[in-house]
Amino acid sequence: MSDGRTCRVLPDGGPPSDETVEWTARVERIAPLLVRHRDQAERERATPVAVIDALREENIHRMWVARDFGGGQVSVRTGSAVLQALARVDASVAWQMGVQGAIGRMSDYLPEPVAHRLFRESTGLVVGGINPTGRAEPVSGGYRLNGTWAFASGAVHADWLVCAATLPRDDVLPRDDVLPRDDVLPRDDVLPRDDVLPRDGAPLPGGPRTLMAFVPKGAARFVDDWFVGGLRGTGSATFRVDGLVVPDGHTVDGSLLRGAPADRPSRAYGIAYYDFAPFTTASTALGIAQDALTAFRSLAREKTPARATSPLAASHTVQAGLARAEALVRASALLLADAADRVTACGGYGGEDLSALIRLAAAAVGENTVSAVDVLYDLAGTSSLYTASRLDRCFRDINAAVKHITLARTNFEMVGQYLLGGSLLMRR
């Protein structure tokens, strides 16, 4: 991996903001520490404490949390640049900080005292499982939670876990935090989840109602099952919770995440959770591909293939392949920057047109970056086979990253259906 300072071409062709310069400088300050510990993270399948402490010292784990809750409240563009810079050094670290960015966005949906407790009073990570594989049963004052959740990236260093769970079909959830719009029912109505209207007014497709429940890490039991090829250092283990009663104030109605959080003085962003989350995964994928380009250029200049008389860089095939990979990565950067600008400008009022654009951009970044890294991995020949090779790490990490639903190719199908007049679904 690079030292995080080798990608010098600005993705949008313009100068970065002062905020972006300041926050990427924080990554540069800790990059040598990340380099020293990244092999240890691979071996131990979790990021060392020293790295997490350095990230906390720079407040990177809270960069997308409201200032009122101890966060940096940086722009979408700046946070994306930070994740790209981290991924050029250690993709597992970037992935975990991206998770913090995504789950940190729920702080704007939680009651303010609870958000303050989880994100300001606590300095640990807040991670968990957003796929609703648990079940929440209503009880007096809250919900009884049971279930198992996989892919809890960074759980080793967490204080709190978020657990997505389905609710019984006859339960109702108050809509007291939904952003008021002309095309939905009044804020004081109470609706079953199946009848909630998305931002364009069309009924949601049928499906279970969901709840996001925040529980202390000590209430969960973990399974040591993170034995994988890529993103090994994330420690994305499985955990389960059995019969824990979660206070109502520590939960978020899953339907609210489709819209912007209600306006209040502490709100950091008027952007829907599901419109924000793709920037975390896509930024990490982009940083991995940027690192692969740097690694390959260095290798191509230094390596002379077996039985050849000139370095790899002299090959016309290699030159054309590198240029194509560069084009794919640059196109991805431009798409992501454009999406960041649009979500910043439109926020909670972009509707499904904005959601479709963001999902399309993220899916394109996923497809382009994995294609670019695959090309470079192949062009490097046998050099990329060794685990000590940066290209080997990039290959493994990018092919793990694009398995995430926000980068999955199924998004092309879903957005295409929407562009042809259908519903914008997560999956069929």
Phi, psi and chi 1 to 4 in degrees:
 res  aa     phi    psi   chi1   chi2   chi3   chi4
   1 MET       -  156.5  -59.8  -68.8  167.4      -
   2 SER   -80.9 -179.5   70.3      -      -      -
   3 ASP   -90.3    7.8   62.1    1.6      -      -
   4 GLY    85.0    1.9      -      -      -      -
   5 ARG  -124.5   14.7  -66.1  172.3  -70.8 -177.3
   6 THR   -99.4  -10.4   54.0      -      -      -
   7 CYS   -92.9   99.4 -174.9      -      -      -
   8 ARG  -103.4  -10.7  -56.3 -171.2 -174.6  -77.4
   9 VAL   -83.7  119.7  178.4      -      -      -
  10 LEU   -70.4  133.0  -62.7  172.0      -      -
  11 PRO   -63.9  -29.2   20.4  -31.5      -      -
  12 ASP  -106.1    4.4   62.6  -17.6      -      -
  13 GLY    78.1    2.2      -      -      -      -
  14 GLY  -120.5  168.1      -      -      -      -
  15 PRO   -71.5  144.9   26.2  -34.0      -      -
  16 PRO   -71.0  157.1   28.1  -34.7      -      -
  17 SER   -70.9  162.8   68.0      -      -      -
  18 ASP   -59.0  -38.1  -69.3  -17.6      -      -
  19 GLU   -62.4  -44.7  179.0 -168.9   69.2      -
  20 THR   -63.3  -41.7  -61.0      -      -      -
  21 VAL   -60.3  -44.6  170.2      -      -      -
  22 GLU   -62.8  -45.4  175.0 -163.4  -14.8      -
  23 TRP   -77.2  -33.4  -80.4   79.7      -      -
  24 THR   -71.4  -25.5   52.1      -      -      -
  25 ALA   -65.5  -29.7      -      -      -      -
  26 ARG   -63.9  -38.6  -60.8 -175.6 -173.7 -154.0
  27 VAL   -65.7  -42.5  177.0      -      -      -
  28 GLU   -60.1  -36.3  -69.7 -173.6   10.5      -
  29 ARG   -64.5  -35.5  -75.0 -162.7  -68.4  -91.7
  30 ILE  -101.0   -2.1   64.0  174.4      -      -
  31 ALA   -56.0  -43.8      -      -      -      -
  32 PRO   -58.8  -36.6  -25.7   36.3      -      -
  33 LEU   -65.7  -42.1  177.3   70.9      -      -
  34 LEU   -62.5  -40.9  -89.1   58.9      -      -
  35 VAL   -61.7  -42.7  170.7      -      -      -
  36 ARG   -64.4  -29.6  -71.2 -161.4  -60.2  -87.8
  37 HIS  -105.6   -4.7  -72.2  -76.8      -      -
  38 ARG   -68.3  -33.2   62.9 -168.4  177.0 -162.8
  39 ASP   -69.6  -35.9  -71.9  -19.4      -      -
  40 GLN   -62.1  -40.9  178.2 -174.0   -9.8      -
  41 ALA   -61.7  -39.1      -      -      -      -
  42 GLU   -62.1  -45.0  -77.3  -89.0  -61.2      -
  43 ARG   -66.9  -42.5  -67.7 -168.5  -56.6  -89.8
  44 GLU   -90.0   -6.9  -62.3  178.8   -4.8      -
  45 ARG    61.2   30.7  -62.0  172.6  -67.1  113.3
  46 ALA  -163.8  146.6      -      -      -      -
  47 THR   -72.7  132.7  -62.6      -      -      -
  48 PRO   -61.2  153.2  -25.4   35.5      -      -
  49 VAL   -58.4  -38.1  172.4      -      -      -
  50 ALA   -58.5  -36.5      -      -      -      -
  51 VAL   -70.7  -45.5  172.0      -      -      -
  52 ILE   -62.1  -39.9  -61.1  -62.4      -      -
  53 ASP   -61.3  -40.2  -73.8  -14.2      -      -
  54 ALA   -66.7  -40.3      -      -      -      -
  55 LEU   -63.8  -39.7  -67.8  161.3      -      -
  56 ARG   -66.4  -39.2  -83.2 -160.3  -69.3 -113.5
  57 GLU   -60.5  -34.9 -177.0   67.8   23.1      -
  58 GLU   -88.5   -1.5  -61.4  -68.6  -10.5      -
  59 ASN    61.7   24.3 -151.3   28.4      -      -
  60 ILE   -67.0  -32.7  -69.2  173.8      -      -
  61 HIS   -68.7  -13.7   69.0  -43.3      -      -
  62 ARG  -119.3   20.2  -61.8  -75.9 -166.3  -97.4
  63 MET   -65.2  -27.8   65.4  178.1  177.3      -
  64 TRP  -105.0   28.4  -90.2  -30.1      -      -
  65 VAL  -110.7  150.0  170.7      -      -      -
  66 ALA   -58.3  146.2      -      -      -      -
  67 ARG   -59.7  -34.5  -65.1 -173.2 -172.9   94.9
  68 ASP   -62.0  -22.5  -80.0   10.2      -      -
  69 PHE  -107.7   21.0  -54.8  139.4      -      -
  70 GLY    88.5    9.2      -      -      -      -
  71 GLY   -95.6  178.4      -      -      -      -
  72 GLY   -88.7  -24.7      -      -      -      -
  73 GLN    51.3   45.3 -159.6  172.3  -36.6      -
  74 VAL   -78.1  164.5  -57.3      -      -      -
  75 SER   -68.0  162.9   68.4      -      -      -
  76 VAL   -60.2  -41.9  178.6      -      -      -
  77 ARG   -60.5  -45.9  -86.2 -112.9 -163.1  171.0
  78 THR   -65.4  -46.1  -68.3      -      -      -
  79 GLY   -60.0  -39.6      -      -      -      -
  80 SER   -61.6  -43.4  175.8      -      -      -
  81 ALA   -63.2  -37.4      -      -      -      -
  82 VAL   -65.0  -45.3  168.3      -      -      -
  83 LEU   -65.0  -39.1  -66.7  179.8      -      -
  84 GLN   -61.3  -44.1  -69.1  172.8   51.7      -
  85 ALA   -63.7  -41.6      -      -      -      -
  86 LEU   -63.9  -42.2  -74.9  170.4      -      -
  87 ALA   -66.0  -28.0      -      -      -      -
  88 ARG   -69.7  -15.9  -66.1 -165.9  -66.4  -92.6
  89 VAL  -102.7  -52.3 -175.7      -      -      -
  90 ASP  -151.9  107.1 -172.2  -26.0      -      -
  91 ALA   -63.8  -31.4      -      -      -      -
  92 SER   -65.2  -38.1  -71.5      -      -      -
  93 VAL   -65.8  -45.8  169.7      -      -      -
  94 ALA   -59.6  -41.8      -      -      -      -
  95 TRP   -60.6  -45.0 -168.9  -94.3      -      -
  96 GLN   -65.5  -38.7  -69.6  169.6   88.9      -
  97 MET   -70.2  -30.0  -67.2  -56.6   99.6      -
  98 GLY   -65.8  -40.7      -      -      -      -
  99 VAL   -59.6  -42.3  168.7      -      -      -
 100 GLN   -60.9  -39.4  -63.7  -47.7  -71.2      -
 101 GLY   -63.3  -44.0      -      -      -      -
 102 ALA   -67.8  -53.0      -      -      -      -
 103 ILE   -68.9  -30.9  -65.0  179.5      -      -
 104 GLY   -59.9  -25.9      -      -      -      -
 105 ARG   -65.7  -21.6  -64.1  -53.3  -37.5  112.9
 106 MET   -71.1  -13.2  -68.2 -168.2 -160.5      -
 107 SER   -59.6  -30.2   60.0      -      -      -
 108 ASP   -75.1  -12.3  -81.0  -15.7      -      -
 109 TYR   -99.5  -23.5  -63.8   86.7      -      -
 110 LEU   -75.7  155.7  -75.4  164.1      -      -
 111 PRO   -55.6  142.1  -24.2   33.9      -      -
 112 GLU   -56.3  -43.7  -71.2 -179.7  -43.6      -
 113 PRO   -60.3  -37.2  -22.3   34.5      -      -
 114 VAL   -70.6  -43.6  176.9      -      -      -
 115 ALA   -60.5  -40.0      -      -      -      -
 116 HIS   -61.9  -41.8 -167.6  -79.1      -      -
 117 ARG   -65.8  -44.7  179.0 -175.4 -179.0 -168.5
 118 LEU   -74.6  -37.0  -91.6   60.6      -      -
 119 PHE  -110.3  -20.0  -66.6   95.6      -      -
 120 ARG  -107.1  -50.3 -169.4  180.0 -170.5  103.8
 121 GLU   -68.8  -32.4  -64.6  175.8   18.8      -
 122 SER   -97.3  136.9  170.0      -      -      -
 123 THR  -104.9   -3.5   61.0      -      -      -
 124 GLY   -76.3  172.2      -      -      -      -
 125 LEU   -73.2  155.4  -55.5 -171.6      -      -
 126 VAL  -120.3  109.2 -176.2      -      -      -
 127 VAL  -131.0 -165.8  -54.9      -      -      -
 128 GLY   145.8 -150.5      -      -      -      -
 129 GLY  -127.0  118.4      -      -      -      -
 130 ILE   -90.6  -17.2  -56.6  -57.3      -      -
 131 ASN   -74.1  123.4 -172.3   25.7      -      -
 132 PRO   -75.2   78.5   27.9  -34.4      -      -
 133 THR  -101.7    7.0   53.6      -      -      -
 134 GLY  -110.5 -178.8      -      -      -      -
 135 ARG  -136.0  134.5 -174.7  161.7 -179.4   82.1
 136 ALA  -116.4  123.0      -      -      -      -
 137 GLU  -106.5  126.0  -61.9  -74.9  -15.5      -
 138 PRO   -61.4  133.2  -20.2   32.4      -      -
 139 VAL  -135.6  174.2  -63.2      -      -      -
 140 SER   -59.7  119.8  177.2      -      -      -
 141 GLY    83.1    0.7      -      -      -      -
 142 GLY   174.3 -141.3      -      -      -      -
 143 TYR  -142.1  140.0  -62.3   87.0      -      -
 144 ARG   -90.2  123.1 -171.7  175.9  -56.8  -80.5
 145 LEU  -107.9  132.3 -176.0   67.6      -      -
 146 ASN  -139.2  142.8  -70.9  -81.9      -      -
 147 GLY   156.5  175.9      -      -      -      -
 148 THR  -128.7  135.5  -58.9      -      -      -
 149 TRP  -129.7  134.1  -66.3  -93.8      -      -
 150 ALA  -103.0  169.8      -      -      -      -
 151 PHE    61.2   44.7  -55.0  108.0      -      -
 152 ALA   -85.3   75.8      -      -      -      -
 153 SER   -61.1  128.1  -58.6      -      -      -
 154 GLY    81.9   11.2      -      -      -      -
 155 ALA   -61.2  -27.9      -      -      -      -
 156 VAL   -56.2  -32.4  172.1      -      -      -
 157 HIS  -107.6   16.7  -51.4  -72.4      -      -
 158 ALA   -90.3  151.7      -      -      -      -
 159 ASP  -104.0  -30.9  -73.5  -16.0      -      -
 160 TRP  -132.2  150.4  -69.4   86.6      -      -
 161 LEU  -124.6  138.5  -56.3  170.4      -      -
 162 VAL  -100.4  136.0   61.5      -      -      -
 163 CYS  -127.5  114.8  -49.6      -      -      -
 164 ALA   -83.0  131.3      -      -      -      -
 165 ALA  -140.1  152.4      -      -      -      -
 166 THR   -89.3  155.2   57.7      -      -      -
 167 LEU  -113.2  156.4  -71.9  157.7      -      -
 168 PRO   -58.1  147.2  -21.2   31.7      -      -
 169 ARG   -66.7  -22.4  -76.4 -168.3  168.9  -87.8
 170 ASP   -91.2    3.7   58.7   -9.2      -      -
 171 ASP   -82.4  155.4 -170.9   34.8      -      -
 172 VAL  -126.4  152.4  -66.8      -      -      -
 173 LEU  -125.0  133.9  -71.2  168.2      -      -
 174 PRO   -67.0  144.0   24.6  -32.8      -      -
 175 ARG  -101.6   40.9  -68.8  174.7   55.3   86.8
 176 ASP   -78.6   -6.6   59.7  -16.4      -      -
 177 ASP  -112.6    3.0  -70.9  -30.0      -      -
 178 VAL   -74.7  144.5   72.9      -      -      -
 179 LEU   -68.4  124.4 -173.3   67.9      -      -
 180 PRO   -66.3  136.5   23.0  -32.0      -      -
 181 ARG  -141.9  161.5  -59.5 -179.3   58.9   81.3
 182 ASP   -71.3  -22.0  -66.2  -24.2      -      -
 183 ASP  -103.1   13.9   54.6   -1.8      -      -
 184 VAL  -127.3  170.7  -62.5      -      -      -
 185 LEU   -71.2  161.4  -63.4  178.3      -      -
 186 PRO   -57.2  156.9  -24.7   34.0      -      -
 187 ARG   -64.2  -26.4  -67.2  179.1   62.3 -173.8
 188 ASP   -88.8    4.7   57.1   -5.1      -      -
 189 ASP   -75.3  156.5  -84.2   -8.3      -      -
 190 VAL  -117.7  124.3  176.4      -      -      -
 191 LEU  -126.9  145.0  -61.4  174.7      -      -
 192 PRO   -65.2  146.6  -15.3   28.6      -      -
 193 ARG   -55.4  -35.6 -108.6  -58.3  -68.0  -84.2
 194 ASP   -62.7  -19.3  -66.9  -11.3      -      -
 195 ASP  -104.3    2.3  -63.5  -29.5      -      -
 196 VAL   -62.9  141.5  171.3      -      -      -
 197 LEU   -99.3  132.0  -59.0  179.7      -      -
 198 PRO   -73.9 -177.4   28.1  -32.8      -      -
 199 ARG   -67.2  -19.5  -73.2  166.2  -65.6  173.3
 200 ASP   -95.2    3.9   66.1   -7.2      -      -
 201 GLY    88.7  -10.0      -      -      -      -
 202 ALA   -78.4  142.3      -      -      -      -
 203 PRO   -61.2  142.9  -19.1   31.1      -      -
 204 LEU   -70.8  149.8  -73.9  172.1      -      -
 205 PRO   -65.0  157.2   23.6  -33.3      -      -
 206 GLY   -61.7  151.7      -      -      -      -
 207 GLY   166.8  165.7      -      -      -      -
 208 PRO   -68.9  146.0   26.3  -34.5      -      -
 209 ARG   -74.5  146.3  -68.0  160.4  -68.1  151.1
 210 THR  -125.7  158.5   59.3      -      -      -
 211 LEU  -139.1  138.3 -173.9   80.7      -      -
 212 MET  -102.1  114.3  -57.1  -65.6  173.7      -
 213 ALA  -110.4  131.0      -      -      -      -
 214 PHE  -102.2  123.9  -71.7   80.3      -      -
 215 VAL  -129.3  150.8  -53.3      -      -      -
 216 PRO   -65.9  144.5   16.6  -23.3      -      -
 217 LYS   -57.2  -34.2  177.7 -175.6  171.8 -177.5
 218 GLY   -63.3  -14.8      -      -      -      -
 219 ALA   -84.5   -4.5      -      -      -      -
 220 ALA  -109.1  155.6      -      -      -      -
 221 ARG  -112.9  133.1  -66.0 -172.1  -67.5  112.8
 222 PHE  -105.4  149.7  -76.8   84.4      -      -
 223 VAL  -114.2  126.6  179.0      -      -      -
 224 ASP   -81.7   84.0 -175.6   17.0      -      -
 225 ASP  -126.0   13.8   59.6   -5.6      -      -
 226 TRP   -87.7   75.8 -170.7 -118.5      -      -
 227 PHE  -116.0   96.6  -63.0   91.7      -      -
 228 VAL  -138.2  174.1  -66.7      -      -      -
 229 GLY   -86.2  -49.7      -      -      -      -
 230 GLY  -113.2  160.2      -      -      -      -
 231 LEU    52.2   40.4  -62.6  175.6      -      -
 232 ARG   -61.4  -34.8  -70.0  176.9 -177.9  168.7
 233 GLY   -73.8   -1.9      -      -      -      -
 234 THR   -77.5  -18.0   61.0      -      -      -
 235 GLY    56.5   42.6      -      -      -      -
 236 SER   -80.8   69.1  -56.1      -      -      -
 237 ALA   -81.3  172.5      -      -      -      -
 238 THR   -96.8  145.0  -62.8      -      -      -
 239 PHE  -139.0  162.1   68.8   94.3      -      -
 240 ARG  -137.1  153.8   68.4  172.6  -66.2  109.1
 241 VAL  -129.2  133.8  173.2      -      -      -
 242 ASP  -123.1  105.8  -63.6  -54.3      -      -
 243 GLY    72.0   19.8      -      -      -      -
 244 LEU   -77.4  133.9 -179.9   70.0      -      -
 245 VAL   -89.2  118.8  174.4      -      -      -
 246 VAL  -103.3  123.9 -178.2      -      -      -
 247 PRO   -58.6  146.6  -21.0   32.1      -      -
 248 ASP   -55.8  -35.7 -175.3   64.5      -      -
 249 GLY   -67.5  -15.9      -      -      -      -
 250 HIS   -97.6   23.1  -78.7   68.0      -      -
 251 THR  -128.7  158.5   68.3      -      -      -
 252 VAL  -131.1  130.8  173.8      -      -      -
 253 ASP   -64.1  121.3  172.6    2.0      -      -
 254 GLY   -59.7  -28.5      -      -      -      -
 255 SER   -67.8  -26.9   69.2      -      -      -
 256 LEU   -66.8  -23.6  -61.7 -179.0      -      -
 257 LEU   -70.5  -11.8  -57.8  180.0      -      -
 258 ARG   -75.4  -19.7  -64.7  175.3  177.3  -89.3
 259 GLY  -120.2  170.2      -      -      -      -
 260 ALA   -67.2  148.4      -      -      -      -
 261 PRO   -64.5  154.9   23.2  -32.6      -      -
 262 ALA   -59.3  144.5      -      -      -      -
 263 ASP   -69.7  131.2 -166.8    9.5      -      -
 264 ARG  -157.7  159.8   63.5 -171.6 -174.0 -172.8
 265 PRO   -55.3  -31.1  -26.8   35.0      -      -
 266 SER   -85.6   -8.0   67.2      -      -      -
 267 ARG   -62.8  131.7 -172.1  178.8   75.3  169.5
 268 ALA   -85.8  -40.6      -      -      -      -
 269 TYR  -142.9  135.7  -50.7   89.9      -      -
 270 GLY   -89.5   53.7      -      -      -      -
 271 ILE  -128.7  134.3  -58.8  171.2      -      -
 272 ALA   -62.4  145.5      -      -      -      -
 273 TYR   -54.4  -46.6  169.2   82.3      -      -
 274 TYR   -71.8  -16.4  -73.0  116.1      -      -
 275 ASP   -86.8  -18.5  -72.2  -14.9      -      -
 276 PHE   -88.8  -41.3 -152.1  106.9      -      -
 277 ALA   -56.1  -39.3      -      -      -      -
 278 PRO   -60.2  -23.1  -26.3   36.6      -      -
 279 PHE   -68.2  -23.2  -70.0   98.1      -      -
 280 THR   -73.7  -48.8   67.9      -      -      -
 281 THR   -72.1  -42.6   51.5      -      -      -
 282 ALA   -64.7  -36.8      -      -      -      -
 283 SER   -65.9  -39.4  -61.3      -      -      -
 284 THR   -65.6  -44.5  -62.1      -      -      -
 285 ALA   -60.0  -41.2      -      -      -      -
 286 LEU   -64.1  -42.3 -177.2   53.8      -      -
 287 GLY   -63.2  -37.4      -      -      -      -
 288 ILE   -61.4  -45.8  -65.2  169.7      -      -
 289 ALA   -66.0  -37.1      -      -      -      -
 290 GLN   -61.7  -41.4  -69.1  165.4  -13.2      -
 291 ASP   -64.3  -40.0 -177.7   38.5      -      -
 292 ALA   -62.6  -39.9      -      -      -      -
 293 LEU   -61.3  -45.4  -75.4  169.1      -      -
 294 THR   -61.8  -45.3  -60.5      -      -      -
 295 ALA   -63.3  -41.8      -      -      -      -
 296 PHE   -69.0  -41.3 -177.8   79.4      -      -
 297 ARG   -58.2  -41.5  -76.5 -166.8  -70.1  -93.6
 298 SER   -65.2  -45.0  176.4      -      -      -
 299 LEU   -63.3  -43.5  174.5   69.0      -      -
 300 ALA   -62.8  -33.3      -      -      -      -
 301 ARG   -75.5  -28.1  -72.0 -170.4  -67.9  -95.3
 302 GLU   -96.7  -27.6  -62.9  170.5   -0.9      -
 303 LYS   -91.9  132.1  175.7 -179.7  177.5  176.9
 304 THR  -109.5  114.6  -61.3      -      -      -
 305 PRO   -61.2  157.8  -22.0   33.6      -      -
 306 ALA   -55.5  133.2      -      -      -      -
 307 ARG    68.7    6.1  -61.3  178.8 -179.4  -87.7
 308 ALA   -94.3  162.3      -      -      -      -
 309 THR  -112.9   -1.8   58.4      -      -      -
 310 SER  -136.9  157.7   57.6      -      -      -
 311 PRO   -66.5  162.7   22.6  -32.9      -      -
 312 LEU   -54.5  -35.0 -161.3   61.8      -      -
 313 ALA   -63.2  -19.7      -      -      -      -
 314 ALA   -82.6  -10.5      -      -      -      -
 315 SER   -73.5  130.3  163.8      -      -      -
 316 HIS   -64.4  -36.0  -65.9 -179.8      -      -
 317 THR   -62.7  -44.0  -60.0      -      -      -
 318 VAL   -65.0  -43.8  167.4      -      -      -
 319 GLN   -60.1  -45.9  -67.2  164.5   -1.0      -
 320 ALA   -66.0  -40.8      -      -      -      -
 321 GLY   -63.6  -42.6      -      -      -      -
 322 LEU   -63.0  -43.2  173.0   60.6      -      -
 323 ALA   -62.3  -41.0      -      -      -      -
 324 ARG   -64.5  -41.6  -71.3 -170.3  174.9   95.2
 325 ALA   -63.1  -41.5      -      -      -      -
 326 GLU   -60.5  -42.1 -176.8   77.0   45.6      -
 327 ALA   -63.4  -41.5      -      -      -      -
 328 LEU   -62.6  -42.0  -71.7  169.5      -      -
 329 VAL   -71.1  -41.7  175.3      -      -      -
 330 ARG   -65.2  -41.3 -176.8  167.9  176.4   78.6
 331 ALA   -60.3  -39.5      -      -      -      -
 332 SER   -62.7  -42.7  -62.7      -      -      -
 333 ALA   -62.5  -41.8      -      -      -      -
 334 LEU   -66.3  -42.1  -69.1  167.8      -      -
 335 LEU   -61.2  -44.2  -83.9  169.7      -      -
 336 LEU   -68.6  -40.8 -165.0   59.7      -      -
 337 ALA   -63.8  -41.1      -      -      -      -
 338 ASP   -63.1  -43.9  173.7   69.5      -      -
 339 ALA   -62.8  -39.4      -      -      -      -
 340 ALA   -62.9  -41.9      -      -      -      -
 341 ASP   -64.9  -40.5  -71.0  -16.0      -      -
 342 ARG   -69.5  -40.3  -70.1  175.4 -175.8  -91.1
 343 VAL   -70.3  -31.8   77.2      -      -      -
 344 THR   -67.1  -39.7  -60.2      -      -      -
 345 ALA   -75.2  -39.0      -      -      -      -
 346 CYS   -95.0  -30.2  -62.7      -      -      -
 347 GLY    51.8 -126.5      -      -      -      -
 348 GLY   -81.2    3.2      -      -      -      -
 349 TYR  -116.2   15.6  -65.7   95.5      -      -
 350 GLY   -82.4  -16.1      -      -      -      -
 351 GLY    65.5 -163.3      -      -      -      -
 352 GLU   -70.9  -21.5  -69.7 -158.9  -31.8      -
 353 ASP   -59.7  -43.9  -75.0   -7.8      -      -
 354 LEU   -67.9  -43.9  177.3   63.2      -      -
 355 SER   -59.6  -42.2  -63.1      -      -      -
 356 ALA   -64.2  -42.0      -      -      -      -
 357 LEU   -61.2  -43.8 -178.8  146.1      -      -
 358 ILE   -65.1  -44.4  -67.7  167.7      -      -
 359 ARG   -64.7  -38.3  -72.2  177.0   61.2  179.0
 360 LEU   -64.8  -43.3 -174.1   61.5      -      -
 361 ALA   -62.6  -44.8      -      -      -      -
 362 ALA   -64.8  -42.8      -      -      -      -
 363 ALA   -63.9  -39.6      -      -      -      -
 364 ALA   -66.0  -40.3      -      -      -      -
 365 VAL   -60.4  -45.1  169.0      -      -      -
 366 GLY   -59.6  -48.1      -      -      -      -
 367 GLU   -66.3  -44.0 -176.0  172.4   82.1      -
 368 ASN   -66.4  -43.4  -72.5   -9.6      -      -
 369 THR   -70.6  -39.8   53.3      -      -      -
 370 VAL   -67.7  -34.9   75.9      -      -      -
 371 SER   -65.5  -42.2  -64.7      -      -      -
 372 ALA   -63.2  -46.0      -      -      -      -
 373 VAL   -66.5  -39.7  174.1      -      -      -
 374 ASP   -60.5  -42.1  -74.8   -7.3      -      -
 375 VAL   -61.2  -47.2  165.3      -      -      -
 376 LEU   -66.1  -38.4  -61.0  171.9      -      -
 377 TYR   -60.6  -42.8 -177.7   88.1      -      -
 378 ASP   -68.9  -43.3  -72.4  -19.2      -      -
 379 LEU   -64.0  -26.2  -69.4  174.1      -      -
 380 ALA   -73.5  -12.6      -      -      -      -
 381 GLY    69.6 -146.2      -      -      -      -
 382 THR   -68.5  -16.7   56.7      -      -      -
 383 SER   -61.2  -29.3  -62.6      -      -      -
 384 SER   -81.5   -4.4   59.0      -      -      -
 385 LEU   -75.1  -26.8  -66.0  174.3      -      -
 386 TYR   -80.7  140.3  -64.9   92.0      -      -
 387 THR   -64.7  -20.5   55.8      -      -      -
 388 ALA   -75.9  -11.6      -      -      -      -
 389 SER   -77.1  135.9  165.2      -      -      -
 390 ARG   -64.2  -33.8  -74.2  163.2   52.7 -164.5
 391 LEU   -66.9  -34.5  -76.1  171.7      -      -
 392 ASP   -61.0  -44.9  167.3   72.8      -      -
 393 ARG   -63.2  -44.9 -176.9   82.1   62.0   87.8
 394 CYS   -61.5  -42.5  -69.0      -      -      -
 395 PHE   -61.5  -46.8  177.6   81.5      -      -
 396 ARG   -67.0  -42.9  -70.6 -173.3  -73.3  106.9
 397 ASP   -68.7  -43.2  -72.8  -16.4      -      -
 398 ILE   -68.2  -37.0 -166.1   68.2      -      -
 399 ASN   -73.1  -19.0  -81.1  -78.4      -      -
 400 ALA   -81.6  -42.6      -      -      -      -
 401 ALA   -60.6  -41.6      -      -      -      -
 402 VAL   -74.7   -0.9  -63.6      -      -      -
 403 LYS   -76.0  -14.5  -61.9  -63.9 -172.3  -69.3
 404 HIS   -66.8  144.1 -165.1  -83.6      -      -
 405 ILE   -60.0  -30.9 -170.3  171.3      -      -
 406 THR   -70.5  -19.7   55.4      -      -      -
 407 LEU  -108.1   -2.2  -57.9 -179.8      -      -
 408 ALA   -66.9  149.0      -      -      -      -
 409 ARG   -69.1  -15.8  -70.1  174.4  176.3  170.9
 410 THR   -60.9  -21.5   53.0      -      -      -
 411 ASN   -63.8  -30.5  -74.1  -66.5      -      -
 412 PHE   -62.1  -43.9  -72.3  117.6      -      -
 413 GLU   -62.5  -45.1  179.3 -174.0  -10.6      -
 414 MET   -66.7  -42.3  -61.4  -60.3   95.8      -
 415 VAL   -68.9  -39.0  173.0      -      -      -
 416 GLY   -59.9  -41.4      -      -      -      -
 417 GLN   -60.1  -42.4  173.8  178.4  -91.0      -
 418 TYR   -65.1  -42.4  174.6   72.9      -      -
 419 LEU   -64.0  -22.2  -65.6  175.4      -      -
 420 LEU   -97.2   14.5  -69.6  171.6      -      -
 421 GLY    99.3    2.3      -      -      -      -
 422 GLY   -90.0 -173.6      -      -      -      -
 423 SER   -78.8  151.4  -60.8      -      -      -
 424 LEU   -92.1   96.3 -177.1   62.1      -      -
 425 LEU   -96.9  158.8  -53.2  177.1      -      -
 426 MET   -72.4  -48.8 -171.8   64.1   70.9      -
 427 ARG  -155.9  161.2  -82.9 -173.5  173.7  168.3
 428 ARG   -71.2      -  -68.7 -167.4 -165.2  -80.1
